[in-house]
Structures are given as structure tokens and as C-alpha cells.
Amino acid sequence: RGIAQNHHPATYEERRAVEGLVSGGLLQLSGAKEPTIGENDHPLEYLLSHFGVMTPHENVSTPVVVASPSEACGSIENDVKGKVVLVRRGGCPFVKKAEEVQSAGGKVMVLGNTSPHIVRMGVEPRWKGLNTVITVVMVSSRVYGALVAEMMLNKGLEMAFVGTEEVSGSTWGDLERLAQGDGWPRSEAYV
């Protein structure tokens, strides 16, 4: 897990281990009495951060709660112990949010991006993320909005993380660079 974005594995064993890591996947929801998330809201993609731990096994469903305050830049006021905590992007660094969720007893932090894409969250310098022992993932603004709405209507909502090779950090990174304008080739023919 500890390979930085600009660094590459040095040995054959490291390359083999890193190639097999799943860096994202799909959220699976359960426990909703009257689900509001329909087929048009799927896929519910997530992407792991560069700090924290891997997601819980896909057979483990965990209760979901929205952080209060929603940006989690200070002490969390509601009960998040052992839960997946929905946090909104903005106001402070990613690692600060993760520290607040972790110190309040949260099991997973799901950060809702403010834009329609997702990125592999990082922390600089990297040592600042070494004490993060919870799972930290990002979802798009669309997915975050759908999850918050679902949570408000269905207090018994639970979430599982189903890893898949189809959701990769490199693919989402390429899409982010295209969305920001830096990933486009200079030649019109290539565009």
C-alpha cells in the first residue's frame, strides 16, 4: 500500500504485490426500508486513498452515518463509533478529517468530492498519514449526494465495499487530468 504516486516498486516481489492490489470498487447498500437510490444512480464507485488501511471484506456490512459537522474539520459531535462516516470535502486537509473520524471511533471515512470525479487522496509529507488506521475512500459528488439523501430517509442503512479491478486509481487519475484540462494531447488529431 505504501507506494507513493510518483514512486514505483523496486523489486519483483513489490511489483507483483502492487499489481494485485485493488484500489477501488463499488459500494453495496443494504438495510434501506424504502430505497431512494435507483438504477440510474449506479454505479456507486469509490477509490481508496494513499493513506489508511484497506476496505473491510465485502461480506461485512457496516452502519452508515453522516458526520456532524459534515466537513469533520473539528471534533465530531454525533456517535460514529464502528460506523462508515460520510464526510464532505472542504475546509481542511484530508488527513485532518480522517484523524477526526478515527478519534471519534469511526471505522471508515467516505469523503464526498465536490466535483463529479474521484481522486486518490494523499497527504504531504507522507508521514502525516502513518497514524491513520481506518479506511479512507473518496466518492464523487453525485454518489455522496445520493448517499446522504438515502441516509436521511433510511436510518438503518448499511454499506459494504466490493473491490473491483474496473475502478482503478490510474483510470480515475487520467480522467481527472482530462477534466482539469492538463491531460489533453496538443495535437488536434490525437484529441
C-alpha positions as CSV (number, residue, x, y, z in Angstrom):
1,R,0.0,0.0,0.0
2,G,2.9,2.4,0.7
3,I,3.9,3.1,-2.9
4,A,3.7,6.9,-3.4
5,Q,2.1,8.2,-6.6
6,N,5.4,9.3,-8.1
7,H,7.4,6.2,-6.9
8,H,7.5,2.7,-8.4
9,P,8.0,-0.7,-6.7
10,A,11.7,-1.5,-6.6
11,T,11.7,-5.3,-6.6
12,Y,9.9,-8.1,-8.5
13,E,8.0,-9.0,-5.3
14,E,6.9,-5.4,-4.7
15,R,5.7,-5.1,-8.4
16,R,3.7,-8.4,-8.1
17,A,2.2,-7.3,-4.8
18,V,1.2,-3.8,-6.0
19,E,-0.2,-5.2,-9.3
20,G,-2.6,-7.3,-7.3
21,L,-3.9,-4.5,-5.1
22,V,-7.5,-3.4,-5.7
23,S,-7.6,0.4,-5.3
24,G,-11.4,0.9,-5.7
25,G,-14.7,-0.7,-6.3
26,L,-18.4,-0.4,-5.8
27,L,-20.5,0.4,-2.7
28,Q,-23.2,-2.1,-1.9
29,L,-26.0,-0.8,0.3
30,S,-28.4,-2.7,2.4
31,G,-30.9,-2.1,5.2
32,A,-33.0,0.6,3.4
33,K,-36.7,0.2,4.1
34,E,-37.7,2.4,1.2
35,P,-34.6,2.8,-1.1
36,T,-34.3,6.1,-2.9
37,I,-31.1,5.1,-4.8
38,G,-32.3,3.6,-8.1
39,E,-30.6,2.0,-11.1
40,N,-29.9,5.4,-12.6
41,D,-27.8,6.3,-9.6
42,H,-25.4,3.4,-10.2
43,P,-22.5,2.7,-10.3
44,L,-21.6,3.8,-6.8
45,E,-17.8,3.9,-7.2
46,Y,-15.2,4.5,-4.5
47,L,-11.4,4.9,-4.6
48,L,-9.0,4.2,-1.8
49,S,-6.7,7.0,-0.5
50,H,-2.9,6.7,-0.4
51,F,-3.1,6.6,3.4
52,G,-5.1,4.5,5.8
53,V,-6.0,0.8,5.6
54,M,-7.7,-1.4,3.0
55,T,-11.5,-1.6,3.0
56,P,-13.3,-4.2,5.2
57,H,-14.1,-7.5,3.4
58,E,-17.0,-7.3,1.0
59,N,-19.1,-9.6,3.2
60,V,-19.0,-7.1,6.1
61,S,-21.9,-4.5,6.1
62,T,-21.4,-1.6,8.4
63,P,-23.9,1.0,9.6
64,V,-23.7,4.4,7.9
65,V,-23.8,7.9,9.5
66,V,-23.3,11.5,8.2
67,A,-20.7,13.3,10.2
68,S,-21.7,16.3,12.3
69,P,-20.2,18.8,11.4
70,S,-20.3,17.5,7.8
71,E,-16.8,18.5,6.9
72,A,-15.3,16.9,10.0
73,C,-12.6,19.6,10.5
74,G,-13.2,19.6,14.2
75,S,-14.4,17.2,16.9
76,I,-17.3,15.1,15.6
77,E,-20.4,15.7,17.7
78,N,-22.5,12.6,16.8
79,D,-22.0,8.9,17.5
80,V,-19.8,7.4,14.7
81,K,-18.3,4.5,16.7
82,G,-17.8,1.5,14.5
83,K,-19.6,3.1,11.6
84,V,-19.0,4.3,8.0
85,V,-18.9,8.1,8.3
86,L,-19.9,10.3,5.3
87,V,-17.8,13.4,5.2
88,R,-18.0,16.3,2.8
89,R,-14.8,17.7,1.1
90,G,-13.6,21.1,2.0
91,G,-12.4,23.2,5.0
92,C,-9.3,21.3,6.0
93,P,-6.8,18.6,4.7
94,F,-8.0,15.0,4.0
95,V,-5.8,13.6,6.8
96,K,-7.2,16.1,9.3
97,K,-10.7,14.8,8.5
98,A,-9.5,11.2,8.8
99,E,-7.9,12.0,12.2
100,E,-11.2,13.4,13.5
101,V,-13.2,10.4,12.3
102,Q,-10.7,8.0,13.7
103,S,-10.5,9.7,17.1
104,A,-14.3,9.6,17.3
105,G,-14.3,5.8,16.7
106,G,-15.4,5.7,13.1
107,K,-14.4,2.6,11.1
108,V,-14.4,4.1,7.6
109,M,-14.4,7.6,6.2
110,V,-16.2,8.1,2.9
111,L,-15.3,11.5,1.6
112,G,-17.7,13.1,-0.9
113,N,-15.9,15.1,-3.5
114,T,-17.2,18.5,-4.6
115,S,-16.9,17.5,-8.3
116,P,-18.1,14.7,-10.4
117,H,-14.8,12.8,-10.4
118,I,-12.8,11.0,-7.7
119,V,-9.1,11.0,-6.9
120,R,-6.6,9.0,-4.8
121,M,-6.4,11.3,-1.8
122,G,-2.9,11.8,-0.4
123,V,-1.1,13.6,2.3
124,E,2.2,15.5,2.2
125,P,4.5,14.9,3.8
126,R,3.6,11.2,3.8
127,W,4.5,10.6,7.4
128,K,1.5,12.6,8.5
129,G,-0.8,9.8,7.3
130,L,1.1,7.0,9.1
131,N,-1.2,7.1,12.1
132,T,-4.3,6.6,10.1
133,V,-5.6,3.1,10.9
134,I,-9.1,3.5,9.4
135,T,-10.2,3.0,5.8
136,V,-10.3,6.3,3.8
137,V,-12.1,6.4,0.4
138,M,-13.5,9.1,-1.9
139,V,-16.8,9.1,-3.8
140,S,-18.0,11.6,-6.4
141,S,-20.3,14.5,-5.6
142,R,-23.1,12.5,-7.3
143,V,-22.6,9.4,-5.2
144,Y,-22.1,11.5,-2.0
145,G,-25.4,13.3,-2.6
146,A,-27.3,10.1,-3.2
147,L,-25.8,8.5,0.0
148,V,-26.6,11.5,2.2
149,A,-30.2,11.5,0.9
150,E,-30.5,7.8,1.4
151,M,-29.1,8.0,4.9
152,M,-31.6,10.8,5.9
153,L,-34.6,8.6,4.8
154,N,-33.2,5.2,6.0
155,K,-31.5,5.3,9.4
156,G,-30.8,1.6,9.2
157,L,-28.6,2.0,6.1
158,E,-25.5,-0.3,5.9
159,M,-22.6,-0.3,3.4
160,A,-20.2,-2.9,2.1
161,F,-17.2,-2.3,-0.1
162,V,-16.9,-4.6,-3.2
163,G,-13.4,-4.2,-4.7
164,T,-13.0,-4.5,-8.4
165,E,-10.2,-4.0,-10.9
166,E,-12.6,-1.9,-13.0
167,V,-12.2,1.0,-10.6
168,S,-8.6,1.9,-10.7
169,G,-6.6,4.9,-9.4
170,S,-4.8,5.2,-12.7
171,T,-8.0,5.4,-14.7
172,W,-9.6,7.9,-12.4
173,G,-6.3,9.9,-12.4
174,D,-6.4,10.1,-16.2
175,L,-10.0,11.2,-16.1
176,E,-9.2,13.9,-13.5
177,R,-6.3,15.2,-15.7
178,L,-8.7,15.4,-18.7
179,A,-11.4,17.1,-16.6
180,Q,-8.8,19.7,-15.4
181,G,-7.5,20.2,-18.9
182,D,-3.9,19.1,-18.4
183,G,-4.3,15.6,-19.8
184,W,-5.3,16.5,-23.4
185,P,-2.7,16.0,-26.2
186,R,-1.6,19.1,-28.0
187,S,-2.3,17.7,-31.5
188,E,-5.9,18.1,-32.7
189,A,-5.6,14.7,-34.4
190,Y,-4.9,13.0,-31.0
191,V,-7.7,14.9,-29.2
